[in-house]
Amino acid sequence: MRKGLFLLLLAAAACTPPASAADSKAGHQFGRADPVNLRGAKLYDSLGPAQLGNTMTSTHSLASGDTGVAGKLEVDGAAYLDGTLDVAGAATLASATITSATLTTATIGDGGTLALARQASVATANVNVTTKTTLWTCPTGKTCVVTDVVFGPSSTTLATADCAFGWNASANDVIATAVRAITTTTAIKAQPIATTVGAKVGAAADVFGIKCGTAEGSAATARVTVLGFSY
């Protein structure tokens, strides 16, 4: 009986592989895919992530395919995404550098398509002609409101050109005709007509522009920047 039990124990010991030095130090045997606990850190194999405290890093590439974020995305440093990023919840960027971006639809503030923003900027609008120069065409299906026009600087000091801004053929139903003596280093913010009638609001396909009743009399151009919004 004792001899049989001894033989069974001897056979079991022969079937158990010897532990390596690393296994002996760790106090247990583990494989490549098993986690190793190092002072609270959970370290996986070289193809998986390493978690240290609240930080999760990964050697996996996100260079292709789509990346979906259903909750909150916080980027505290630099982030590089070569595919498509879909954010269903909120996105917070502590610091972001955007080299190139295509914005299809944006809802900002109270729901206006683009809220208050620069809608057009023409660097060299000719003020030595009496024809209308196009600045902003109201998009299809939209109503457009001009809140301000910044006129200037100009290529030379203006003394004669009396210009107006508007949607109609005379371009004077938003900002009335006036001589604005801007220079090469000055600009003026021309505000819409302040009367009980108010300024014209543009409809889809309407063209907002500048038109001078009297030309400057010599070669002259001016920068014109249109501020407003559409809805």
BANUVO-455617 format. One line per 8 residues: number of its first residue (from 1); for each residue x, y, z of C-alpha. Coordinates in Angstrom, 3 decimals. Each point is the difference from the previous one (the first is absolute). Layout:
<bators>
NUM> X:Y:Z; ...
</bators>
This chain:
<bators>
1> 0.000:0.000:0.000; 2.691:2.474:1.007; 2.123:-1.046:-2.944; -2.908:0.674:-2.429; -0.638:3.500:1.450; 3.699:0.846:-0.281; 0.037:-1.033:-3.660; -3.066:2.201:-0.744
9> 1.629:3.060:1.607; 3.220:-0.632:-1.891; -1.894:-0.200:-3.314; -1.851:3.283:0.677; 3.265:1.795:0.778; 1.517:-1.235:-3.239; -2.901:1.468:-2.046; 0.321:3.526:1.486
17> 2.312:2.307:-2.085; 2.719:1.808:1.903; -0.665:3.676:0.836; 2.261:2.621:-1.558; 1.977:2.502:2.027; -2.492:2.733:-0.911; -2.898:-2.214:1.055; 1.704:-0.705:3.291
25> 0.457:3.695:0.718; -3.618:0.787:-0.891; -1.167:-2.837:2.199; -2.209:-1.513:-2.700; 0.053:-1.235:-3.575; -1.553:2.057:-2.786; -0.239:0.093:-3.801; 0.524:2.827:-2.488
33> -3.667:1.032:-0.082; -0.388:0.017:3.786; 0.074:3.339:1.863; 2.825:0.916:2.332; -0.687:2.281:2.956; 2.826:2.479:0.631; -0.738:2.371:2.888; -3.617:0.517:-1.029
41> 0.683:0.148:-3.745; -1.547:-2.537:-2.308; 2.315:-0.860:-2.870; -1.170:-2.156:-2.892; 1.977:-1.506:-2.832; 1.735:2.231:-2.562; -3.094:0.132:-2.219; -2.350:1.129:2.725
49> -0.376:3.139:2.148; 1.766:0.934:3.200; -2.066:1.626:2.719; 1.706:2.190:2.597; -2.391:1.640:2.422; -2.668:1.777:-2.066; 2.070:0.161:-3.165; -0.635:-2.445:-2.830
57> 2.505:-0.245:-2.808; 0.182:-2.426:-2.879; 2.415:-1.017:-2.688; -2.886:-0.694:-2.366; -0.268:2.289:-3.047; -3.130:2.071:-0.727; 1.278:0.992:-3.424; -2.795:-1.631:-1.978
65> -3.700:-0.618:0.310; -2.393:1.926:2.190; 0.423:0.913:3.640; -3.276:0.369:1.880; -0.250:1.832:3.304; -3.391:-0.469:1.634; 0.709:1.947:3.185; 2.379:2.816:0.835
73> 3.312:0.437:-1.780; 2.688:1.981:1.775; 3.287:0.782:-1.724; 2.476:1.639:2.353; 2.997:-0.100:-2.270; 0.435:-0.804:-3.677; -2.252:-2.358:-1.922; 0.516:-1.341:-3.511
81> -2.882:-1.636:-1.842; 0.514:-1.165:-3.566; -3.486:-1.446:-0.419; -3.454:1.235:0.966; -0.883:1.102:3.516; -3.674:-0.154:0.950; -0.882:1.594:3.323; -3.538:-0.728:1.169
89> 0.414:1.714:3.355; 2.160:2.963:1.040; 3.544:0.707:-1.142; 2.373:2.104:2.084; 3.309:1.117:-1.506; 2.390:1.654:2.430; 2.275:0.968:-2.883; -0.505:-0.754:-3.680
97> 1.851:0.827:-3.196; -2.125:-0.603:-3.095; 1.948:-0.047:-3.236; -2.904:-0.757:-2.299; -3.673:-0.553:0.808; -3.238:-0.326:-1.946; -3.054:1.138:1.977; -3.182:-1.366:-1.555
105> -2.540:1.232:2.556; 0.487:1.924:3.226; -2.573:0.946:2.600; 1.267:2.808:2.197; -1.695:2.041:2.682; -3.770:0.250:-0.460; -0.053:-2.319:-3.010; 0.991:2.335:-2.855
113> 1.862:-1.776:-2.776; 3.195:1.975:0.446; -0.926:2.551:2.664; 1.658:3.422:-0.295; 3.069:-0.331:-2.196; 1.959:1.480:-2.869; -2.007:-0.848:-3.109; 2.190:1.636:-2.645
121> 3.228:1.902:-0.374; 1.082:1.639:-3.250; 3.516:1.414:0.096; -0.209:2.290:-3.033; -3.528:1.204:-0.680; 0.168:2.580:-2.781; -1.362:3.372:1.198; 0.865:1.799:-3.246
129> -3.049:-1.475:-1.766; -3.732:0.482:0.411; -0.992:-3.618:-0.581; -0.978:-2.400:2.802; 2.715:-2.324:1.287; -1.164:-3.301:1.510; 1.028:-0.664:3.597; -2.302:-2.754:1.337
137> -2.611:-2.195:-1.665; -2.647:-1.329:2.370; 0.065:-3.846:-0.056; -2.874:-2.128:-1.268; -2.753:-0.450:2.554; 1.403:2.666:2.328; -0.882:3.465:1.220; 3.031:2.282:0.395
145> 0.503:2.904:2.374; 2.848:2.513:-0.250; 0.926:1.472:3.368; 3.076:2.050:-0.946; 2.293:0.834:-2.877; 3.634:0.890:0.657; 1.151:2.327:-2.787; 3.748:0.484:-0.415
153> 2.893:0.345:-0.093; 0.197:1.356:-3.550; 2.748:0.212:-2.589; -0.079:3.778:0.262; -1.818:2.586:2.095; -3.589:0.216:-1.229; -1.462:3.449:-0.509; -2.734:-0.327:-2.642
161> -1.387:-3.537:-0.143; -3.393:-0.167:1.694; -0.777:-3.659:0.496; -3.007:-1.926:1.275; -0.553:-3.632:0.938; -3.055:-2.143:-0.547; -1.998:-2.744:-1.691; -1.850:2.033:-2.634
169> 1.337:1.183:-3.364; 1.104:3.327:1.482; 1.563:-1.792:2.994; -1.413:2.578:2.394; -2.688:-1.888:1.961; 2.299:-1.047:2.870; 2.575:2.793:0.358; -0.705:3.384:-1.529
177> 2.193:1.846:-2.498; 2.704:2.177:1.535; 3.541:1.193:-0.551; 2.264:-1.837:2.422; 3.486:1.521:0.040; 1.966:-3.119:0.870; 3.738:-0.226:-0.610; 2.683:-2.633:-0.508
185> 0.175:-0.503:3.775; -3.589:0.610:1.163; -3.360:-1.739:-0.220; -3.559:0.809:1.036; -2.792:-2.241:1.247; -3.095:0.913:-1.975; -3.152:-1.159:1.771; -3.372:-0.799:-1.600
193> -2.688:2.641:-0.353; -1.247:0.950:3.468; -3.608:1.005:-0.671; -3.401:-1.396:0.891; -0.081:-1.556:-3.467; 3.300:-1.764:0.522; 2.427:-1.582:-2.434; -0.893:-2.511:-2.674
201> 0.407:-3.679:0.861; 1.327:-2.182:-2.789; -1.856:-3.018:-1.351; 1.449:-3.062:-1.705; 2.046:0.933:-3.096; -0.080:3.740:0.808; 3.308:1.753:-0.615; 1.447:2.381:2.567
209> 2.482:2.464:-1.429; 1.611:3.430:-0.067; -0.850:2.730:-2.507; 1.344:3.527:-0.261; -2.302:2.767:-1.223; 3.046:2.027:-0.940; 3.341:-1.572:-0.910; 3.174:1.122:1.742
217> 1.367:1.523:-3.211; 3.287:-1.874:0.008; 1.094:-3.581:0.622; -1.093:-1.047:3.476; -0.985:-3.203:1.783; -1.047:-0.848:3.528; -0.346:-3.084:2.173; -3.600:-0.810:0.896
225> -0.859:-2.521:2.734; -3.612:-1.075:0.547; -1.167:-1.199:3.428; -3.316:-1.711:0.517; -1.809:-3.337:0.241; -2.454:-2.231:-1.811; -2.832:-2.188:1.229
</bators>
